Amino acid sequence: METTPLAVALISGGLDSMVAAASMREAGYRLLALSIDYNQRHQIELAAARRIAGVLGAERHVVLSLDLRAFGGSALTADIDVPKAGVGADIPVTYVPARNTIFLSLCLGWAEAARARDLVIGVNALDYSGYPDCRPEFVAAFEDMAALATKAGVEGERFRVHAPLQHMTKADIVREGMRLGLDLGLSWSCYDPAPGGLHCGLCDSCRLRAKGFEEAGVPDPTVYATAL
């Protein structure tokens, strides 16, 4: 009988979700990988998600289609320009309404069906001020909701949402990825891919990625169309 614990990891294709899932693997978990094709502007990230799921040895990788362009409301799901002027303090237009709530709910559904009780998400400290669904209180509240909303939960089996990068900076995450022996060049961060499959170099996500590698003192394997 298999006794190694099973976790469902949200794998977006980005650096953070890659490192979060790898840290769970190191902790002794088997992985199921879930990626969401929400008709996002940066569809190229799904190819990265497939690479990452393979490298991490996920037992199964599901790419679930859920077209959030039907709702819009974000530069990633509507005809709204992706900001390129720098990272601001307010909630940015690249915020997708309730995205992590939706994605973790799907993750929870698969976890209950697969008899897994552990969920993994790559939220981190850099997102606190910008994205409300990346904050510690959101993660804690989701765990409480899962206890009320599932058969397993009401029968006393607690679901846990692991956010191992929660209190890390992007530089910390880069260092952790290197410690784990990951090829960080397999990941994709850019919100607005440039022609030729390049990171644009100017969107918030590109800026944070580049800054993380620089502050970590690690060579950046990313090819940017525009270098800052």
C-alpha positions in Angstrom: 0.0 0.0 0.0 1.3 3.4 -1.0 2.1 5.5 2.2 4.0 8.4 0.6 1.7 11.5 0.9 0.2 12.9 -2.2 -0.1 16.7 -3.0 -1.9 18.5 -5.8 0.3 21.4 -7.0 -0.8 24.3 -9.0 1.8 24.6 -11.8 1.4 27.8 -13.8 4.7 27.5 -15.6 6.2 30.3 -13.6 9.2 30.4 -11.4 7.3 30.5 -8.1 5.1 27.5 -8.7 8.0 25.5 -10.0 10.1 26.1 -6.8 7.1 25.6 -4.5 6.3 22.2 -6.1 9.9 21.1 -6.0 10.2 22.0 -2.3 7.2 19.7 -1.7 8.8 16.9 -3.7 11.9 17.3 -1.6 9.8 17.1 1.6 8.7 13.6 0.4 5.4 14.2 -1.4 4.3 12.6 -4.6 2.9 15.2 -6.9 -0.2 15.7 -9.1 0.2 18.8 -11.2 -2.7 21.1 -12.2 -2.4 23.9 -14.7 -5.3 26.1 -15.9 -5.7 27.2 -19.5 -7.9 30.2 -18.8 -7.3 31.7 -22.2 -4.7 33.9 -20.7 -2.7 36.4 -22.8 0.5 34.5 -22.0 -0.5 31.0 -23.2 3.2 30.2 -23.7 3.3 29.6 -19.9 1.4 26.3 -20.4 4.2 24.9 -22.4 6.5 25.7 -19.5 4.0 24.1 -17.1 4.2 20.9 -19.1 8.0 20.9 -19.0 8.1 21.6 -15.3 5.5 18.8 -14.5 7.7 16.4 -16.4 10.9 17.4 -14.8 9.4 17.2 -11.3 8.1 13.7 -12.0 4.4 14.5 -11.5 2.4 11.3 -11.5 -0.3 13.1 -13.6 -0.5 16.5 -15.2 -4.0 17.9 -15.9 -4.3 21.1 -18.0 -7.9 22.2 -17.4 -9.6 24.6 -19.8 -11.6 27.4 -18.1 -12.1 30.5 -20.3 -11.9 33.5 -18.0 -12.0 35.8 -21.0 -15.7 35.3 -20.8 -15.5 37.5 -17.7 -12.6 39.7 -18.6 -11.6 42.4 -16.0 -7.9 41.9 -16.3 -5.1 42.8 -18.7 -4.5 39.0 -18.9 -8.0 38.2 -20.0 -9.3 41.2 -21.8 -8.1 43.8 -24.4 -6.3 45.9 -21.8 -2.7 46.9 -22.3 -0.2 45.2 -19.9 1.5 48.0 -18.0 5.2 48.4 -18.8 6.2 51.5 -16.7 7.3 49.7 -13.6 5.9 48.0 -10.5 3.4 50.1 -8.5 2.0 49.9 -5.0 -1.7 49.5 -6.0 -3.5 46.3 -7.2 -2.4 46.1 -10.8 -4.6 45.7 -13.9 -2.9 42.3 -14.3 -4.9 41.0 -11.3 -7.4 38.4 -12.5 -10.6 38.6 -10.5 -10.6 35.9 -7.8 -8.1 33.8 -9.8 -6.4 32.0 -6.9 -9.8 31.3 -5.3 -11.0 29.7 -8.5 -7.8 27.8 -9.1 -7.4 26.5 -5.5 -11.1 25.4 -5.6 -10.3 23.3 -8.6 -7.2 22.0 -6.9 -9.3 21.1 -3.9 -11.8 19.2 -6.0 -9.1 17.1 -7.5 -7.4 16.6 -4.2 -10.6 15.3 -2.6 -11.2 13.0 -5.6 -7.6 11.7 -5.5 -7.7 11.3 -1.7 -5.0 13.9 -1.3 -5.1 16.3 1.6 -2.4 18.7 0.6 -2.5 21.5 -1.9 0.5 23.6 -3.1 0.5 27.1 -4.4 3.5 29.4 -5.2 2.3 32.7 -3.7 5.1 34.8 -2.2 5.8 38.0 -0.3 6.2 40.2 -3.4 2.5 39.7 -4.1 1.2 40.8 -0.8 0.4 44.4 -1.6 -0.5 43.8 -5.2 -2.7 40.7 -5.2 -5.1 40.1 -2.3 -5.4 36.4 -3.1 -1.7 35.9 -2.4 -1.7 36.9 1.2 -1.4 34.7 4.3 -4.9 35.4 5.6 -6.3 34.3 2.2 -4.4 31.0 2.4 -5.6 30.4 6.0 -9.2 31.3 5.1 -9.2 28.9 2.2 -8.1 26.1 4.5 -11.1 26.9 6.8 -13.4 27.0 3.8 -12.2 23.6 2.6 -13.0 22.1 6.0 -16.6 23.3 5.6 -17.1 22.7 1.9 -16.0 19.1 1.4 -17.1 15.6 2.5 -13.6 14.9 3.7 -13.6 18.1 5.7 -16.9 17.6 7.5 -15.7 14.1 8.3 -12.7 15.5 10.1 -10.0 15.3 7.5 -8.1 18.6 7.3 -6.9 20.0 4.0 -3.7 22.0 4.1 -2.7 24.6 1.6 1.1 24.7 1.5 2.6 28.0 0.4 6.3 27.4 1.1 7.4 30.6 -0.6 5.0 32.8 1.3 7.6 34.8 3.2 10.3 34.8 0.5 11.5 37.5 -1.8 12.1 36.8 -5.5 15.8 36.6 -4.8 15.1 34.0 -2.0 13.1 32.0 -4.5 15.8 32.0 -7.1 18.3 30.9 -4.4 16.0 28.1 -3.3 15.5 27.0 -6.9 19.2 26.7 -7.3 19.6 24.8 -4.0 17.0 22.4 -5.3 19.0 21.8 -8.4 16.3 23.2 -10.8 16.8 24.5 -14.3 15.1 27.8 -13.7 15.3 28.6 -17.4 12.4 26.1 -18.0 10.0 28.5 -16.3 8.1 31.4 -17.9 7.1 34.7 -16.2 6.2 37.3 -18.8 2.7 38.6 -19.0 3.0 39.9 -22.6 5.3 37.7 -24.6 7.4 39.4 -27.4 7.7 38.0 -30.9 9.9 35.0 -31.1 8.8 33.6 -27.8 10.9 36.1 -25.7 10.1 37.7 -22.4 9.2 41.3 -23.0 11.5 42.5 -20.2 9.2 45.4 -19.2 6.0 44.0 -17.6 5.8 43.7 -13.8 6.5 40.0 -13.9 9.6 40.4 -16.1 11.0 43.2 -13.9 10.5 41.1 -10.7 12.1 38.1 -12.3 15.1 40.0 -13.5 15.5 41.7 -10.2 15.3 38.4 -8.3 18.1 36.9 -10.3 20.2 40.0 -10.0 19.7 40.3 -6.2 20.4 36.6 -5.8 23.7 36.9 -7.7 22.6 34.1 -10.1 23.0 34.4 -13.9 19.6 35.0 -15.4 18.9 32.3 -18.1 15.9 34.4 -19.4 16.1 36.0 -22.9 14.4 39.4 -22.7 13.3 41.4 -25.8 14.1 44.6 -23.9 16.7 44.8 -21.2 16.3 47.4 -18.5 
